[in-house]
Amino acid sequence: MPAEASAPALIERGTPAFRRASLALFISSLVIFGNLYAIHPLLPLISAQYDVSTLQASNAFTLSSLTLGLSLLLHGPLSDAFGRRAPLIIGLAMTSLLTLGMAFISSFNALLWMRVAQGVALGVLPATAVAYLGDSMNRQALIGAVGLYIGGNTLGGAGGRVLGGFIADHLGLQMVFLILGAGSVVCALAVALLLPPAKAFRPQRLSLGGSLRTFASHLRNRALLPAYLVGGLGFMVFINLYTFITFRLSAAPWQLGASSLGLLFLTYMAGTFSASMSGRINPARAAQGMAVGVVIFMVGCLITLAEPLWLIITGLIFNAFGFFLTHSLANSWVNQHAAHGKASSASLYSVFYYLGAAIGIYYLAPFWRAAGWPAVVAGSLLVLVVSLALIFRLHRVRQHS
């Protein structure tokens, strides 16, 4: 029998299977990123309710980002060995049950441990989603499905924050977990019913040594390591500026409640726009585009030093536009410059990205304690100057390649 006859039929755009798979991954994105980020505008409330410091309260968000990032080193190889669909559904189920469990605890330490475990469950989607699509769809269908999946990422992150803030203001912290967890259970069941098997999946032998050698080769690549650091350092500053801005604006003279703080995250939509724009930039000018994004980000940081709320929001819009422009270009750069093992290279970028989010709180906290928001901005600008130096190095690599 010829090879063509035995090859599995891939999903084509516009078919019922395409709609089912795309919808299932869109719903998965809402669940994963909604559960990860819903707690973000609630940190001042957590600090008050559990009588802990701002840094301790932020661990409820930071630790899940940390374990999510680290878990990608395991989820990727495990998915290559055992499949895409089953781990994804298990991850969604565990995420949902852990959120439900948070509604019934009274200890801050228990909350932290559950968020640690949840970070591991959350890591399943970033590790498997695009790989699932590659195993299931032809090239034309893949492009459309990935776009919908990324849209779900943004909507889940922003929507989770807005919804979490609104529920907390009107019904309290425990109801956030109860409603979010119950909704996530329903969504997980929908994904299990909708998601078709990945017909073209071929299991690979699980080899710890082989995976480590591949990761090491990427870290030695002069064109990749600076790009990993640009992504990690950018997210380290970007996400944690939002953390500290919630503490700043929940105090006098603004005294914003959880629902208003949640609405601040709608400024992420500027990042959705700049990320879509990044695809129009010539790959030969990607480094210059990254540098422009960082400069816009720096301008946004300076604008947030103002007192009027509308100017602070304007600064956050600049931040989101600049960061996501740089992030999208750095992500594409990694894909274009990985000589082999593109999936593991992309996973390594995500590891730096989420670890940056996790360690950024500990970097910026001393600035916050020393002199409040102006010091946080100063600390952020220092990191962004380092990012510009790394981007200049990438530009030099491009010139000599």
C-alpha positions as CSV (number, residue, x, y, z in Angstrom):
1,M,0.0,0.0,0.0
2,P,1.5,3.4,-0.9
3,A,2.5,5.7,1.9
4,E,-0.1,8.3,0.9
5,A,-3.0,5.8,1.3
6,S,-2.0,4.9,4.8
7,A,-1.4,8.5,6.0
8,P,-4.2,9.7,8.3
9,A,-6.6,12.4,6.9
10,L,-5.9,15.7,8.5
11,I,-8.6,18.1,9.5
12,E,-9.4,20.8,6.8
13,R,-10.6,24.3,7.4
14,G,-14.4,24.8,7.4
15,T,-15.2,21.2,8.3
16,P,-17.2,20.2,11.4
17,A,-14.1,18.6,12.9
18,F,-12.2,22.0,12.4
19,R,-14.9,23.9,14.2
20,R,-15.0,21.3,17.0
21,A,-11.3,21.3,17.6
22,S,-10.9,25.1,17.3
23,L,-13.8,25.6,19.7
24,A,-12.4,23.1,22.2
25,L,-9.0,24.7,22.3
26,F,-10.6,28.2,22.5
27,I,-12.6,27.0,25.6
28,S,-9.4,25.4,27.0
29,S,-7.6,28.7,26.7
30,L,-10.4,30.5,28.6
31,V,-10.2,27.9,31.4
32,I,-6.4,27.8,31.7
33,F,-5.7,31.6,31.5
34,G,-8.9,32.6,33.3
35,N,-7.9,30.4,36.3
36,L,-4.3,31.6,36.2
37,Y,-5.0,35.3,36.1
38,A,-8.4,35.7,37.9
39,I,-6.6,36.1,41.2
40,H,-4.4,38.9,39.9
41,P,-6.7,41.9,40.8
42,L,-7.7,40.2,44.1
43,L,-4.2,40.5,45.7
44,P,-5.1,43.5,47.9
45,L,-8.3,41.7,49.0
46,I,-6.2,38.5,49.8
47,S,-3.7,40.6,51.7
48,A,-6.5,42.1,53.8
49,Q,-8.6,38.9,54.2
50,Y,-5.7,36.7,55.3
51,D,-3.8,39.5,57.1
52,V,-0.6,39.0,55.2
53,S,1.8,41.4,53.6
54,T,1.6,42.5,49.9
55,L,4.6,40.3,49.0
56,Q,3.0,37.3,50.7
57,A,-0.3,37.9,49.0
58,S,1.4,38.2,45.6
59,N,2.7,34.6,46.1
60,A,-0.8,33.4,45.4
61,F,-0.2,34.5,41.8
62,T,3.6,34.2,41.6
63,L,3.9,30.6,42.7
64,S,1.5,29.3,40.1
65,S,3.4,31.1,37.4
66,L,6.6,29.5,38.7
67,T,5.3,26.0,38.7
68,L,3.6,26.5,35.3
69,G,6.9,27.5,33.8
70,L,8.9,24.7,35.3
71,S,6.3,22.1,34.4
72,L,6.7,22.9,30.7
73,L,10.1,21.0,30.9
74,L,8.1,17.9,31.8
75,H,4.8,18.3,29.9
76,G,6.5,18.7,26.5
77,P,8.4,15.4,26.5
78,L,5.5,13.6,28.2
79,S,3.1,14.8,25.6
80,D,5.5,13.7,22.8
81,A,5.5,10.2,24.4
82,F,1.9,9.7,25.5
83,G,-0.3,12.0,23.4
84,R,-2.0,15.4,23.4
85,R,-5.7,14.9,24.1
86,A,-5.7,12.9,27.3
87,P,-3.1,15.1,29.2
88,L,-5.0,18.2,28.1
89,I,-8.3,17.0,29.5
90,I,-6.7,15.8,32.7
91,G,-5.0,19.2,33.1
92,L,-8.4,21.0,32.6
93,A,-10.1,18.7,35.1
94,M,-7.4,19.1,37.8
95,T,-7.4,22.9,37.3
96,S,-11.2,23.0,37.8
97,L,-11.2,20.8,40.9
98,L,-8.3,22.8,42.5
99,T,-10.2,26.1,42.0
100,L,-13.3,24.6,43.5
101,G,-11.2,23.4,46.5
102,M,-10.0,26.9,47.1
103,A,-13.6,28.0,47.9
104,F,-13.6,25.7,51.0
105,I,-10.2,26.6,52.7
106,S,-9.6,29.1,55.4
107,S,-5.7,28.9,55.6
108,F,-3.5,31.2,53.5
109,N,-0.8,28.4,53.4
110,A,-3.4,26.0,52.0
111,L,-4.3,28.5,49.3
112,L,-0.6,28.8,48.3
113,W,-0.1,25.0,48.1
114,M,-3.2,24.6,46.0
115,R,-2.0,27.4,43.6
116,V,1.4,25.6,43.4
117,A,-0.3,22.4,42.3
118,Q,-2.6,24.3,40.0
119,G,0.4,25.8,38.2
120,V,1.5,22.3,37.2
121,A,-2.0,21.5,35.9
122,L,-2.2,24.8,34.0
123,G,1.1,24.0,32.1
124,V,-0.6,21.2,30.1
125,L,-2.2,23.6,27.6
126,P,0.8,25.7,26.6
127,A,2.8,22.4,26.2
128,T,0.3,20.5,24.1
129,A,-2.1,22.9,22.3
130,V,-0.1,23.8,19.2
131,A,1.4,20.3,19.0
132,Y,-2.1,18.9,19.0
133,L,-3.1,21.2,16.1
134,G,0.0,20.2,14.2
135,D,-0.9,16.6,14.6
136,S,-4.5,17.1,13.6
137,M,-4.8,19.8,10.9
138,N,-3.4,20.6,7.5
139,R,-1.4,23.8,7.1
140,Q,-4.2,26.1,6.1
141,A,-6.5,25.0,8.9
142,L,-3.6,25.2,11.4
143,I,-3.1,28.9,10.8
144,G,-6.7,29.7,11.5
145,A,-6.9,27.5,14.6
146,V,-3.7,28.9,16.1
147,G,-5.1,32.4,15.7
148,L,-8.3,31.4,17.6
149,Y,-6.3,29.7,20.3
150,I,-4.2,32.8,20.9
151,G,-7.3,34.9,21.0
152,G,-8.6,32.6,23.7
153,N,-5.3,33.2,25.6
154,T,-5.8,36.9,25.7
155,L,-9.6,36.8,26.3
156,G,-9.1,34.2,29.1
157,G,-6.4,36.3,30.8
158,A,-8.3,39.6,30.6
159,G,-11.8,38.1,31.1
160,G,-10.7,36.1,34.2
161,R,-9.3,39.2,35.8
162,V,-12.4,41.3,35.1
163,L,-14.8,38.5,36.2
164,G,-12.8,37.8,39.3
165,G,-12.8,41.4,40.3
166,F,-16.5,41.9,39.7
167,I,-17.5,38.7,41.7
168,A,-15.1,39.5,44.6
169,D,-16.6,43.1,44.9
170,H,-20.2,41.8,45.0
171,L,-20.0,38.3,46.5
172,G,-16.6,37.9,48.2
173,L,-13.4,35.9,47.5
174,Q,-14.8,32.4,48.1
175,M,-17.5,32.9,45.5
176,V,-14.8,33.8,43.0
177,F,-13.4,30.3,43.4
178,L,-16.7,28.6,43.5
179,I,-18.2,30.2,40.4
180,L,-14.9,30.0,38.4
181,G,-14.4,26.4,39.5
182,A,-17.9,25.3,38.6
183,G,-17.7,27.1,35.2
184,S,-14.3,25.4,34.5
185,V,-15.8,22.0,35.3
186,V,-18.5,22.6,32.7
187,C,-15.9,23.8,30.2
188,A,-13.7,20.8,30.8
189,L,-16.6,18.4,30.1
190,A,-17.3,20.4,26.9
191,V,-13.7,20.0,25.7
192,A,-13.8,16.3,26.4
193,L,-16.9,16.0,24.2
194,L,-15.7,18.3,21.4
195,L,-12.0,17.6,21.0
196,P,-11.3,15.0,18.2
197,P,-8.3,12.6,18.6
198,A,-5.0,13.8,17.1
199,K,-4.9,11.2,14.2
200,A,-1.4,12.0,13.0
201,F,0.2,11.7,16.5
202,R,3.1,9.3,16.6
203,P,4.6,8.6,20.0
204,Q,8.2,9.3,20.6
205,R,10.5,7.5,22.9
206,L,10.8,9.3,26.2
207,S,14.5,10.1,26.7
208,L,15.6,12.4,29.5
209,G,19.1,12.5,28.2
210,G,18.0,13.4,24.7
211,S,15.7,16.2,26.0
212,L,18.4,17.7,28.1
213,R,20.9,17.6,25.2
214,T,18.4,19.4,23.0
215,F,17.7,22.1,25.6
216,A,21.4,22.6,26.2
217,S,22.1,23.1,22.5
218,H,19.4,25.8,22.4
219,L,21.0,27.6,25.3
220,R,24.4,27.5,23.6
221,N,22.9,29.1,20.4
222,R,23.9,32.8,20.2
223,A,20.8,33.6,18.3
224,L,18.4,32.0,20.9
225,L,19.6,32.7,24.4
226,P,19.3,36.5,24.2
227,A,15.8,36.1,22.7
228,Y,14.8,33.9,25.6
229,L,16.1,36.5,28.0
230,V,14.2,39.3,26.2
231,G,11.0,37.5,26.6
232,G,11.6,36.5,30.2
233,L,12.8,40.0,31.3
234,G,10.0,41.7,29.5
235,F,7.3,39.6,31.2
236,M,9.1,39.9,34.5
237,V,8.5,43.6,34.4
238,F,5.2,43.8,32.6
239,I,3.1,41.4,34.7
240,N,4.5,42.6,38.0
241,L,3.9,46.2,37.2
242,Y,0.2,45.2,37.2
243,T,0.7,43.5,40.5
244,F,2.0,46.6,42.2
245,I,-0.4,49.0,40.4
246,T,-3.3,47.1,42.1
247,F,-1.7,47.9,45.5
248,R,-1.1,51.5,44.5
249,L,-4.6,52.2,43.1
250,S,-6.4,50.3,46.0
251,A,-4.9,52.9,48.4
252,A,-5.7,56.7,48.7
253,P,-6.4,58.8,46.8
254,W,-7.8,56.3,44.2
255,Q,-9.2,53.6,46.5
256,L,-10.3,51.4,43.6
257,G,-12.3,48.2,44.5
258,A,-11.6,44.7,43.0
259,S,-14.0,45.2,40.1
260,S,-12.4,48.5,39.0
261,L,-8.9,46.9,39.4
262,G,-10.0,44.1,37.2
263,L,-11.0,46.5,34.5
264,L,-7.5,47.8,34.4
265,F,-6.5,44.6,32.7
266,L,-8.6,45.5,29.6
267,T,-5.5,47.6,28.7
268,Y,-4.1,44.2,27.5
269,M,-6.2,44.7,24.4
270,A,-3.6,47.1,23.1
271,G,-1.2,44.2,23.2
272,T,-3.6,42.1,21.1
273,F,-3.4,44.8,18.5
274,S,0.4,45.1,18.5
275,A,0.8,41.4,18.4
276,S,-1.3,41.2,15.3
277,M,0.7,44.1,13.8
278,S,4.0,42.2,14.4
279,G,3.2,39.8,11.6
280,R,3.6,42.7,9.1
281,I,7.2,43.4,10.2
282,N,9.9,42.1,7.8
283,P,11.8,39.3,9.7
284,A,15.1,41.0,8.7
285,R,14.0,44.0,10.8
286,A,12.7,41.9,13.8
287,A,15.4,43.1,16.2
288,Q,14.6,46.8,15.4
289,G,10.9,46.0,16.0
290,M,11.7,44.5,19.4
291,A,13.7,47.6,20.3
292,V,10.8,49.9,19.3
293,G,8.5,47.8,21.5
294,V,10.9,48.1,24.5
295,V,11.1,51.9,24.0
296,I,7.3,52.2,23.9
297,F,7.2,50.1,27.1
298,M,9.7,52.5,28.8
299,V,7.6,55.5,27.8
300,G,4.5,53.9,29.3
301,C,6.3,53.2,32.5
302,L,7.2,56.9,32.8
303,I,3.6,58.0,32.0
304,T,2.3,55.9,35.0
305,L,4.2,58.1,37.4
306,A,1.4,60.7,36.9
307,E,-1.4,61.1,39.4
308,P,-4.5,61.3,37.2
309,L,-6.1,57.9,36.7
310,W,-6.6,58.5,33.0
311,L,-2.9,59.1,32.5
312,I,-2.0,56.0,34.5
313,I,-4.4,54.0,32.3
314,T,-2.7,55.6,29.2
315,G,0.7,54.4,30.5
316,L,-0.6,50.9,30.9
317,I,-1.9,50.9,27.3
318,F,1.6,52.0,26.2
319,N,3.1,49.2,28.3
320,A,0.8,46.5,26.8
321,F,1.4,47.7,23.2
322,G,5.1,47.8,23.6
323,F,5.5,44.6,25.6
324,F,3.4,42.4,23.3
325,L,5.1,43.8,20.2
326,T,8.4,42.8,21.6
327,H,7.1,39.4,22.9
328,S,5.5,38.4,19.5
329,L,8.7,39.3,17.6
330,A,11.0,37.5,20.1
331,N,8.7,34.4,19.9
332,S,8.8,34.4,16.1
333,W,12.6,35.0,16.2
334,V,13.1,31.8,18.3
335,N,11.0,29.8,15.8
336,Q,13.0,31.1,12.9
337,H,16.5,30.7,14.4
338,A,16.2,27.3,16.0
339,A,18.3,25.0,13.8
340,H,16.5,21.9,15.2
341,G,14.0,20.9,17.8
342,K,11.7,23.9,17.2
343,A,9.1,22.5,19.6
344,S,11.6,22.2,22.5
345,S,13.0,25.7,21.6
346,A,9.5,27.2,21.8
347,S,9.0,25.4,25.2
348,L,12.2,26.8,26.5
349,Y,11.1,30.3,25.5
350,S,7.9,29.7,27.5
351,V,10.0,28.5,30.5
352,F,11.9,31.8,30.5
353,Y,8.7,33.7,30.0
354,Y,6.8,32.3,33.0
355,L,9.9,32.1,35.2
356,G,10.3,35.8,34.5
357,A,6.8,36.4,35.8
358,A,7.6,34.4,38.9
359,I,10.9,36.0,39.9
360,G,9.9,39.6,39.0
361,I,7.9,40.1,42.2
362,Y,10.9,39.4,44.3
363,Y,13.0,41.7,42.2
364,L,10.6,44.6,42.4
365,A,9.4,44.1,46.0
366,P,12.4,45.8,47.5
367,F,11.9,48.9,45.3
368,W,8.2,49.0,46.4
369,R,9.2,48.8,50.1
370,A,11.9,51.5,49.7
371,A,10.0,54.2,47.8
372,G,6.7,52.9,46.4
373,W,5.6,53.2,42.8
374,P,8.4,55.6,41.5
375,A,11.0,53.1,42.7
376,V,9.2,50.2,41.0
377,V,9.3,52.2,37.8
378,A,13.0,52.9,38.2
379,G,13.7,49.2,38.8
380,S,11.6,48.3,35.7
381,L,13.5,50.7,33.5
382,L,16.8,49.1,34.6
383,V,15.6,45.8,33.3
384,L,14.3,47.2,30.1
385,V,17.7,48.8,29.4
386,V,19.2,45.3,29.8
387,S,16.6,44.1,27.3
388,L,17.7,46.8,24.8
389,A,21.3,45.6,25.1
390,L,20.3,42.0,24.5
391,I,18.3,43.1,21.4
392,F,21.3,44.9,20.1
393,R,23.2,41.7,20.4
394,L,20.5,39.9,18.4
395,H,20.8,42.6,15.8
396,R,24.6,41.9,15.6
397,V,23.9,38.2,15.2
398,R,21.5,38.8,12.4
399,Q,24.1,41.0,10.6
400,H,26.8,38.3,10.8
401,S,24.6,35.4,9.9
